[in-house]
């Protein structure tokens, strides 16, 4: 026993290869490394590449890239009138889609938040378009909204109404795309509102009714203020989604007629993959990123001012 003591003492005197704190730190980094690697590869890396490409004149056909600094941004903002027409279309699309989507989603949520026979069926019906292929959805609506041969116009003809060629007339094409997009995506916001409504304590509603409040007063004074955080989230994601819309425009109108539905996301696609001006398309993408970020920050600021 006495002979083993010197060896044990020497082993204890040596510093461990890894301290407990270092091992815990390495284990933590190993757990988060998949997320960090994914962030670097799929977000930060492409973002840095877009920033670089936005300052080059790179044509895919010639495969030649020339550094031009901020010339692409200067051409876009001050020399290209088409850009401001595209921005106007994007704003019109967002102004038409966001309020309509949110109002319809809230109405459906109020109707379907309480249990009744068949409520699951109706929730499924309204949510099903969300998980439907966007291209398939757009193709179906493209046939429904045709001129005289479209189902919509044939139904209108039964009641003596002559419907327009929805996707070929500038005054109707944007409205048609907005409505079809709302119908497809309203189910997602409906589910978010239903979850928020089910989290509202029933005691608040019962107390308001005992005080003589009407249903409208209960909604405006009790329920609506409690839905404010959910409304902000829905407002932000719906606004961002409205500026990113591409598939409906691509399949239903192709940006027409007369560039009446040419929105920013589709314009970027045109410049990059139709006209092969990758540098200019990257500059447009950066401008779109700044616009969406600014709108998001403004919405968050307004919400915070409203809660103070």
PyMOL commands that set and color helices and strands:
alter all, ss='L'
color gray80, all
select helices_A, chain A and resi 2-13+20-53+71-79+81-112+119-131+134-144+151-158+170-198+202-210+215-226+228-243+247-253+264-274+278-307
alter helices_A, ss='H'
color red, helices_A
select strands_A, chain A and resi 56-59+64-67
alter strands_A, ss='S'
color yellow, strands_A
deselect
rebuild
show_as cartoon
